[in-house]
Amino acid sequence: MPDKQTLGRRISCKVGYWLANRHRNAVIHRTCLISPEAKINPREGRLEIGEESTIALGVLLQGNVTVGKHSSIQAYSNIVGYGLPDEQQGRVVIGDDVRIASHAIIIAGNHRFDDPNRPIREQGHELLPITIENDVWIAGRVSITAGVTIGRGSVIGGGSVVTRDIPPYSIAVGVPAKVVKSRK
């Protein structure tokens, strides 16, 4: 861990690491900084967090999720994957060097509601993967829906709702998010 951290912060992150890593099917690199106030649980999936990644307080990280190296997920973000460890449907994959700001919502499933004669809770889920490629910045309060890929080097503006794939090196904003500029 970096020398600039206080003793209290180092102890707190060790507790957070232990709480997250105690679950079967959780694979968390020993260099990760994890707040003890984060809720991390692979459920029936597999949850992996790469080296030197940071998970802040209040983050809900559950299900079939992979977080790459040197990535950060900031306060009160919700990231939910579905499925078993070898299943791709419902998996959330976050690449290396990704920055996810506070209050992001990334959920790889939607309720089915086709039959108006049955309660929605009885109709199951449609599971689709979400992929956030390397070197992406997701600004605050962004929602990313199931089935979306955000291309390498992209920036998603604050408050956006991403319902379609975003090409690499794009800047996208709005509800629904639209590409407004290329970073190239």
KOLMARLUM-616635 format. One record per residue (C-alpha): residue in one letter; residue number from 1; x, y, z. Coordinates in steps of 0.25 Angstrom, whole numbers, plus 5000, padded with zeros to 4 digits. Last residue first. Example, Ala and Ser with C-alpha at 12.3 -4.5 7.8 and 13.67 -1.06 7.14 Angstrom:
! KOLMARLUM-616635
+----+-----+------+------+------+
! aa !   i !    u !    v !    w !
+----+-----+------+------+------+
!  S !   2 ! 5055 ! 4996 ! 5029 !
!  A !   1 ! 5049 ! 4982 ! 5031 !
+----+-----+------+------+------+
END
This chain:
! KOLMARLUM-616635
+----+-----+------+------+------+
! aa !   i !    u !    v !    w !
+----+-----+------+------+------+
!  K ! 184 ! 4964 ! 5044 ! 4874 !
!  R ! 183 ! 4955 ! 5047 ! 4887 !
!  S ! 182 ! 4942 ! 5047 ! 4878 !
!  K ! 181 ! 4931 ! 5056 ! 4881 !
!  V ! 180 ! 4916 ! 5056 ! 4883 !
!  V ! 179 ! 4913 ! 5041 ! 4885 !
!  K ! 178 ! 4899 ! 5040 ! 4890 !
!  A ! 177 ! 4894 ! 5035 ! 4904 !
!  P ! 176 ! 4879 ! 5033 ! 4905 !
!  V ! 175 ! 4878 ! 5042 ! 4913 !
!  G ! 174 ! 4890 ! 5050 ! 4911 !
!  V ! 173 ! 4905 ! 5049 ! 4909 !
!  A ! 172 ! 4916 ! 5042 ! 4901 !
!  I ! 171 ! 4930 ! 5045 ! 4898 !
!  S ! 170 ! 4936 ! 5034 ! 4889 !
!  Y ! 169 ! 4950 ! 5028 ! 4889 !
!  P ! 168 ! 4944 ! 5014 ! 4886 !
!  P ! 167 ! 4930 ! 5013 ! 4881 !
!  I ! 166 ! 4918 ! 5013 ! 4891 !
!  D ! 165 ! 4908 ! 5002 ! 4891 !
!  R ! 164 ! 4894 ! 5005 ! 4893 !
!  T ! 163 ! 4885 ! 5008 ! 4906 !
!  V ! 162 ! 4895 ! 5017 ! 4913 !
!  V ! 161 ! 4887 ! 5027 ! 4923 !
!  S ! 160 ! 4895 ! 5040 ! 4925 !
!  G ! 159 ! 4895 ! 5047 ! 4939 !
!  G ! 158 ! 4910 ! 5051 ! 4937 !
!  G ! 157 ! 4917 ! 5050 ! 4924 !
!  I ! 156 ! 4922 ! 5036 ! 4919 !
!  V ! 155 ! 4937 ! 5037 ! 4914 !
!  S ! 154 ! 4942 ! 5026 ! 4905 !
!  G ! 153 ! 4957 ! 5021 ! 4904 !
!  R ! 152 ! 4953 ! 5007 ! 4901 !
!  G ! 151 ! 4938 ! 5004 ! 4896 !
!  I ! 150 ! 4926 ! 5004 ! 4905 !
!  T ! 149 ! 4919 ! 4991 ! 4902 !
!  V ! 148 ! 4904 ! 4990 ! 4906 !
!  G ! 147 ! 4895 ! 4978 ! 4908 !
!  A ! 146 ! 4889 ! 4982 ! 4921 !
!  T ! 145 ! 4887 ! 4996 ! 4924 !
!  I ! 144 ! 4898 ! 5006 ! 4929 !
!  S ! 143 ! 4893 ! 5017 ! 4938 !
!  V ! 142 ! 4902 ! 5029 ! 4941 !
!  R ! 141 ! 4901 ! 5037 ! 4954 !
!  G ! 140 ! 4915 ! 5042 ! 4954 !
!  A ! 139 ! 4925 ! 5041 ! 4942 !
!  I ! 138 ! 4929 ! 5028 ! 4935 !
!  W ! 137 ! 4943 ! 5029 ! 4931 !
!  V ! 136 ! 4949 ! 5018 ! 4922 !
!  D ! 135 ! 4963 ! 5013 ! 4921 !
!  N ! 134 ! 4960 ! 4999 ! 4918 !
!  E ! 133 ! 4947 ! 4993 ! 4913 !
!  I ! 132 ! 4934 ! 4994 ! 4920 !
!  T ! 131 ! 4926 ! 4981 ! 4916 !
!  I ! 130 ! 4912 ! 4978 ! 4921 !
!  P ! 129 ! 4906 ! 4965 ! 4918 !
!  L ! 128 ! 4891 ! 4962 ! 4916 !
!  L ! 127 ! 4881 ! 4955 ! 4925 !
!  E ! 126 ! 4866 ! 4955 ! 4923 !
!  H ! 125 ! 4860 ! 4953 ! 4936 !
!  G ! 124 ! 4848 ! 4944 ! 4941 !
!  Q ! 123 ! 4833 ! 4946 ! 4939 !
!  E ! 122 ! 4828 ! 4943 ! 4953 !
!  R ! 121 ! 4832 ! 4957 ! 4959 !
!  I ! 120 ! 4825 ! 4964 ! 4947 !
!  P ! 119 ! 4812 ! 4958 ! 4952 !
!  R ! 118 ! 4805 ! 4950 ! 4941 !
!  N ! 117 ! 4793 ! 4954 ! 4932 !
!  P ! 116 ! 4801 ! 4966 ! 4926 !
!  D ! 115 ! 4811 ! 4956 ! 4920 !
!  D ! 114 ! 4823 ! 4963 ! 4914 !
!  F ! 113 ! 4829 ! 4968 ! 4927 !
!  R ! 112 ! 4843 ! 4962 ! 4927 !
!  H ! 111 ! 4851 ! 4968 ! 4938 !
!  N ! 110 ! 4865 ! 4974 ! 4933 !
!  G ! 109 ! 4879 ! 4969 ! 4935 !
!  A ! 108 ! 4893 ! 4973 ! 4935 !
!  I ! 107 ! 4892 ! 4985 ! 4945 !
!  I ! 106 ! 4902 ! 4997 ! 4945 !
!  I ! 105 ! 4897 ! 5008 ! 4953 !
!  A ! 104 ! 4907 ! 5019 ! 4956 !
!  H ! 103 ! 4905 ! 5027 ! 4969 !
!  S ! 102 ! 4920 ! 5032 ! 4971 !
!  A ! 101 ! 4930 ! 5032 ! 4959 !
!  I ! 100 ! 4935 ! 5020 ! 4952 !
!  R !  99 ! 4949 ! 5021 ! 4947 !
!  V !  98 ! 4954 ! 5010 ! 4938 !
!  D !  97 ! 4970 ! 5007 ! 4938 !
!  D !  96 ! 4968 ! 4992 ! 4934 !
!  G !  95 ! 4954 ! 4987 ! 4929 !
!  I !  94 ! 4941 ! 4985 ! 4936 !
!  V !  93 ! 4933 ! 4972 ! 4932 !
!  V !  92 ! 4919 ! 4970 ! 4936 !
!  R !  91 ! 4913 ! 4956 ! 4934 !
!  G !  90 ! 4898 ! 4955 ! 4932 !
!  Q !  89 ! 4900 ! 4945 ! 4920 !
!  Q !  88 ! 4915 ! 4941 ! 4920 !
!  E !  87 ! 4913 ! 4928 ! 4929 !
!  D !  86 ! 4925 ! 4921 ! 4934 !
!  P !  85 ! 4924 ! 4926 ! 4949 !
!  L !  84 ! 4908 ! 4925 ! 4949 !
!  G !  83 ! 4899 ! 4936 ! 4946 !
!  Y !  82 ! 4896 ! 4951 ! 4949 !
!  G !  81 ! 4904 ! 4963 ! 4950 !
!  V !  80 ! 4901 ! 4975 ! 4959 !
!  I !  79 ! 4909 ! 4988 ! 4960 !
!  N !  78 ! 4903 ! 4999 ! 4970 !
!  S !  77 ! 4911 ! 5012 ! 4972 !
!  Y !  76 ! 4910 ! 5018 ! 4986 !
!  A !  75 ! 4924 ! 5024 ! 4987 !
!  Q !  74 ! 4934 ! 5022 ! 4976 !
!  I !  73 ! 4938 ! 5010 ! 4968 !
!  S !  72 ! 4953 ! 5010 ! 4964 !
!  S !  71 ! 4962 ! 5003 ! 4954 !
!  H !  70 ! 4977 ! 5000 ! 4954 !
!  K !  69 ! 4975 ! 4985 ! 4950 !
!  G !  68 ! 4962 ! 4980 ! 4945 !
!  V !  67 ! 4948 ! 4978 ! 4951 !
!  T !  66 ! 4941 ! 4965 ! 4948 !
!  V !  65 ! 4926 ! 4963 ! 4952 !
!  N !  64 ! 4917 ! 4951 ! 4953 !
!  G !  63 ! 4909 ! 4955 ! 4966 !
!  Q !  62 ! 4910 ! 4967 ! 4975 !
!  L !  61 ! 4917 ! 4980 ! 4976 !
!  L !  60 ! 4909 ! 4990 ! 4985 !
!  V !  59 ! 4918 ! 5002 ! 4988 !
!  G !  58 ! 4915 ! 5009 ! 5001 !
!  L !  57 ! 4929 ! 5013 ! 5004 !
!  A !  56 ! 4940 ! 5012 ! 4992 !
!  I !  55 ! 4945 ! 5000 ! 4984 !
!  T !  54 ! 4960 ! 5003 ! 4979 !
!  S !  53 ! 4968 ! 4995 ! 4970 !
!  E !  52 ! 4983 ! 4992 ! 4972 !
!  E !  51 ! 4982 ! 4978 ! 4966 !
!  G !  50 ! 4970 ! 4972 ! 4960 !
!  I !  49 ! 4956 ! 4970 ! 4966 !
!  E !  48 ! 4949 ! 4957 ! 4963 !
!  L !  47 ! 4935 ! 4953 ! 4966 !
!  R !  46 ! 4930 ! 4939 ! 4962 !
!  G !  45 ! 4915 ! 4936 ! 4962 !
!  E !  44 ! 4905 ! 4929 ! 4972 !
!  R !  43 ! 4905 ! 4941 ! 4981 !
!  P !  42 ! 4918 ! 4948 ! 4978 !
!  N !  41 ! 4917 ! 4958 ! 4990 !
!  I !  40 ! 4923 ! 4971 ! 4992 !
!  K !  39 ! 4916 ! 4982 ! 5001 !
!  A !  38 ! 4926 ! 4993 ! 5003 !
!  E !  37 ! 4926 ! 4999 ! 5017 !
!  P !  36 ! 4939 ! 4992 ! 5020 !
!  S !  35 ! 4945 ! 5001 ! 5009 !
!  I !  34 ! 4954 ! 4993 ! 4999 !
!  L !  33 ! 4968 ! 4996 ! 4995 !
!  C !  32 ! 4973 ! 4985 ! 4986 !
!  T !  31 ! 4988 ! 4981 ! 4987 !
!  R !  30 ! 4984 ! 4966 ! 4992 !
!  H !  29 ! 4977 ! 4963 ! 4979 !
!  I !  28 ! 4962 ! 4959 ! 4981 !
!  V !  27 ! 4956 ! 4946 ! 4976 !
!  A !  26 ! 4942 ! 4944 ! 4982 !
!  N !  25 ! 4936 ! 4930 ! 4978 !
!  R !  24 ! 4935 ! 4926 ! 4993 !
!  H !  23 ! 4933 ! 4939 ! 5001 !
!  R !  22 ! 4943 ! 4943 ! 5011 !
!  N !  21 ! 4950 ! 4952 ! 5001 !
!  A !  20 ! 4941 ! 4964 ! 5003 !
!  L !  19 ! 4941 ! 4965 ! 5018 !
!  W !  18 ! 4956 ! 4962 ! 5018 !
!  Y !  17 ! 4959 ! 4973 ! 5008 !
!  G !  16 ! 4950 ! 4983 ! 5016 !
!  V !  15 ! 4957 ! 4980 ! 5029 !
!  K !  14 ! 4970 ! 4982 ! 5022 !
!  C !  13 ! 4965 ! 4995 ! 5016 !
!  S !  12 ! 4961 ! 5000 ! 5030 !
!  I !  11 ! 4975 ! 4996 ! 5036 !
!  R !  10 ! 4982 ! 5004 ! 5025 !
!  R !   9 ! 4973 ! 5016 ! 5026 !
!  G !   8 ! 4975 ! 5016 ! 5041 !
!  L !   7 ! 4990 ! 5015 ! 5039 !
!  T !   6 ! 4989 ! 5027 ! 5030 !
!  Q !   5 ! 4992 ! 5026 ! 5015 !
!  K !   4 ! 5004 ! 5033 ! 5009 !
!  D !   3 ! 5013 ! 5021 ! 5009 !
!  P !   2 ! 5005 ! 5014 ! 4997 !
!  M !   1 ! 5000 ! 5000 ! 5000 !
+----+-----+------+------+------+
END
